[in-house]
Amino acid sequence: TRNYLDRGEQLAICVQRCVEELCHADHQIERVIHVGDAPADILAAKNYAHHPSKPKNVSVGVIGVATGSYSVDELRDLCGERIPGVWEPIILNEGVGVGNMEAFIRACGL
């Protein structure tokens, strides 16, 4: 469906706006993290990881949160293989990160 492509375009627009507003010689975007609990979220982030407008030095991650509608396995299967520095998905086990800020922040790499 077109849904995940539309979300991928939204990510592209958001990153472009961040680059225009926030980036300068001292600050650059190194990583974009998209959070979601649906296949369309995973596919949108994956689409953006290979989007022509994505800055080459930017890694794209997705944090998939299995909230119950879709299983950990379903979300993980959609992620495919990790490509270091390009596509770095993380799928949290069911309930992890939901209401647990510490687990979520760790998943973000912060």
Helices and strands as residue ranges (DSSP letters): H 3-22, E 31-36, H 39-49, E 59-65, H 72-79, E 87-92, H 101-107
